[in-house]
Amino acid sequence: MLHNAVVAWNIMHIGKLVEQLRAECHVIDATMLAQTTPLIRKHLNPFGRYHFDLDRMRQTGGSNRQQGPAKQL
């Protein structure tokens, strides 16, 4: 069920993004668009495992700036 919800969300947002880009006069090649898939789900974390680089967070005051890979806790 989670996968189906993610696919539906991806379809809606990919469609909105394509519409926005076309409204801004960007050319969206049909071949490139045909290779786009809503099945991407790497951005999900269904296991509740999170990785924080505590050393980096202490140095930057908790800012979101990426400065390399995080250490696994």
DRENPA-3360 file (N, C-alpha, C; in nm, 2 decimals, always signed):
BEGIN
1 = MLHNAVVA = +0.08/-0.12/+0.00/+0.00/+0.00/+0.00/+0.09/+0.13/+0.00 ~ +0.20/+0.13/+0.08/+0.29/+0.24/+0.08/+0.34/+0.27/-0.06 ~ +0.38/+0.16/-0.13/+0.44/+0.18/-0.26/+0.34/+0.24/-0.36 ~ +0.21/+0.20/-0.35/+0.11/+0.26/-0.44/+0.09/+0.41/-0.41 ~ +0.09/+0.44/-0.28/+0.07/+0.58/-0.24/+0.19/+0.67/-0.30 ~ +0.31/+0.61/-0.29/+0.43/+0.68/-0.34/+0.42/+0.70/-0.49 ~ +0.38/+0.60/-0.56/+0.37/+0.61/-0.70/+0.27/+0.71/-0.74 ~ +0.15/+0.71/-0.67/+0.05/+0.82/-0.70/+0.11/+0.96/-0.67;
9 = WNIMHIGK = +0.18/+0.97/-0.56/+0.23/+1.10/-0.53/+0.34/+1.14/-0.63 ~ +0.42/+1.05/-0.67/+0.52/+1.08/-0.77/+0.46/+1.12/-0.91 ~ +0.36/+1.05/-0.95/+0.29/+1.08/-1.07/+0.24/+1.23/-1.07 ~ +0.17/+1.26/-0.96/+0.11/+1.40/-0.95/+0.22/+1.50/-0.95 ~ +0.33/+1.48/-0.88/+0.43/+1.58/-0.87/+0.52/+1.59/-0.99 ~ +0.54/+1.48/-1.06/+0.62/+1.48/-1.19/+0.53/+1.56/-1.29 ~ +0.40/+1.53/-1.29/+0.32/+1.60/-1.39/+0.31/+1.75/-1.36 ~ +0.31/+1.79/-1.23/+0.31/+1.93/-1.20/+0.44/+2.00/-1.24;
17 = LVEQLRAE = +0.55/+1.93/-1.22/+0.68/+1.98/-1.25/+0.70/+2.00/-1.40 ~ +0.65/+1.90/-1.48/+0.65/+1.91/-1.63/+0.57/+2.03/-1.67 ~ +0.45/+2.04/-1.62/+0.37/+2.16/-1.65/+0.43/+2.29/-1.62 ~ +0.50/+2.30/-1.50/+0.56/+2.42/-1.46/+0.68/+2.45/-1.56 ~ +0.76/+2.35/-1.59/+0.87/+2.37/-1.68/+0.83/+2.42/-1.82 ~ +0.72/+2.36/-1.87/+0.67/+2.40/-2.00/+0.61/+2.54/-1.99 ~ +0.55/+2.57/-1.88/+0.50/+2.71/-1.87/+0.61/+2.81/-1.87 ~ +0.73/+2.77/-1.82/+0.84/+2.86/-1.82/+0.92/+2.85/-1.95;
25 = CHVIDATM = +0.86/+2.79/-2.05/+0.91/+2.78/-2.19/+1.03/+2.68/-2.20 ~ +1.05/+2.59/-2.10/+1.15/+2.49/-2.12/+1.10/+2.38/-2.21 ~ +1.19/+2.33/-2.29/+1.15/+2.22/-2.38/+1.16/+2.09/-2.31 ~ +1.06/+2.01/-2.30/+1.06/+1.88/-2.24/+1.05/+1.78/-2.35 ~ +1.16/+1.71/-2.38/+1.16/+1.62/-2.49/+1.08/+1.50/-2.45 ~ +0.99/+1.46/-2.55/+0.90/+1.34/-2.52/+0.98/+1.21/-2.50 ~ +1.10/+1.20/-2.56/+1.18/+1.08/-2.54/+1.23/+1.07/-2.40 ~ +1.28/+1.19/-2.35/+1.33/+1.20/-2.21/+1.21/+1.17/-2.11;
33 = LAQTTPLI = +1.10/+1.23/-2.14/+0.98/+1.22/-2.05/+0.93/+1.07/-2.05 ~ +0.94/+1.00/-2.16/+0.90/+0.86/-2.17/+0.99/+0.77/-2.08 ~ +1.12/+0.82/-2.05/+1.21/+0.74/-1.97/+1.20/+0.77/-1.82 ~ +1.11/+0.86/-1.79/+1.09/+0.90/-1.65/+0.99/+0.80/-1.59 ~ +1.01/+0.76/-1.47/+0.93/+0.67/-1.40/+0.88/+0.72/-1.26 ~ +0.76/+0.69/-1.23/+0.71/+0.73/-1.09/+0.74/+0.62/-0.99 ~ +0.81/+0.52/-1.03/+0.84/+0.40/-0.94/+0.96/+0.43/-0.85 ~ +1.02/+0.54/-0.86/+1.14/+0.57/-0.78/+1.09/+0.58/-0.63;
41 = RKHLNPFG = +1.16/+0.52/-0.54/+1.12/+0.52/-0.40/+1.24/+0.52/-0.31 ~ +1.36/+0.56/-0.36/+1.48/+0.56/-0.28/+1.47/+0.67/-0.17 ~ +1.38/+0.77/-0.19/+1.37/+0.88/-0.09/+1.28/+0.83/+0.03 ~ +1.23/+0.71/+0.03/+1.15/+0.66/+0.14/+1.24/+0.59/+0.24 ~ +1.20/+0.60/+0.37/+1.27/+0.53/+0.47/+1.16/+0.45/+0.55 ~ +1.11/+0.34/+0.51/+1.00/+0.27/+0.58/+1.05/+0.20/+0.70 ~ +1.18/+0.19/+0.73/+1.23/+0.12/+0.85/+1.25/+0.21/+0.97 ~ +1.24/+0.34/+0.95/+1.26/+0.43/+1.07/+1.40/+0.44/+1.11;
49 = RYHFDLDR = +1.50/+0.41/+1.02/+1.64/+0.42/+1.05/+1.69/+0.56/+1.00 ~ +1.75/+0.63/+1.08/+1.80/+0.76/+1.04/+1.95/+0.77/+1.07 ~ +2.02/+0.84/+0.98/+2.17/+0.86/+1.00/+2.20/+1.00/+1.02 ~ +2.27/+1.03/+1.13/+2.31/+1.17/+1.16/+2.46/+1.17/+1.18 ~ +2.52/+1.27/+1.12/+2.66/+1.30/+1.15/+2.67/+1.40/+1.26 ~ +2.68/+1.35/+1.39/+2.67/+1.43/+1.50/+2.79/+1.53/+1.51 ~ +2.91/+1.48/+1.47/+3.02/+1.57/+1.47/+3.00/+1.69/+1.38 ~ +2.95/+1.66/+1.26/+2.92/+1.77/+1.16/+2.81/+1.86/+1.21;
57 = MRQTGGSN = +2.71/+1.81/+1.27/+2.60/+1.89/+1.33/+2.65/+1.98/+1.44 ~ +2.74/+1.93/+1.52/+2.80/+2.01/+1.63/+2.88/+2.13/+1.57 ~ +2.96/+2.10/+1.46/+3.04/+2.20/+1.40/+2.96/+2.31/+1.33 ~ +2.85/+2.27/+1.27/+2.77/+2.36/+1.19/+2.65/+2.42/+1.27 ~ +2.64/+2.38/+1.39/+2.52/+2.42/+1.47/+2.39/+2.36/+1.43 ~ +2.40/+2.24/+1.37/+2.28/+2.17/+1.32/+2.23/+2.21/+1.19 ~ +2.30/+2.29/+1.11/+2.26/+2.33/+0.98/+2.25/+2.22/+0.89 ~ +2.17/+2.23/+0.78/+2.15/+2.13/+0.68/+2.26/+2.11/+0.58;
65 = RQQGPAKQ = +2.36/+2.19/+0.58/+2.46/+2.19/+0.47/+2.53/+2.05/+0.46 ~ +2.54/+2.00/+0.34/+2.60/+1.87/+0.32/+2.75/+1.89/+0.32 ~ +2.82/+1.81/+0.40/+2.97/+1.82/+0.40/+3.03/+1.68/+0.39 ~ +2.97/+1.59/+0.33/+3.02/+1.45/+0.32/+2.92/+1.36/+0.38 ~ +2.95/+1.23/+0.37/+2.86/+1.12/+0.41/+2.85/+1.12/+0.57 ~ +2.73/+1.09/+0.61/+2.70/+1.08/+0.75/+2.75/+0.95/+0.81 ~ +2.78/+0.95/+0.94/+2.81/+0.83/+1.01/+2.69/+0.75/+1.05 ~ +2.69/+0.62/+1.04/+2.57/+0.55/+1.08/+2.57/+0.53/+1.23;
73 = L = +2.45/+0.55/+1.29/+2.44/+0.54/+1.43/+2.39/+0.40/+1.46;
% end
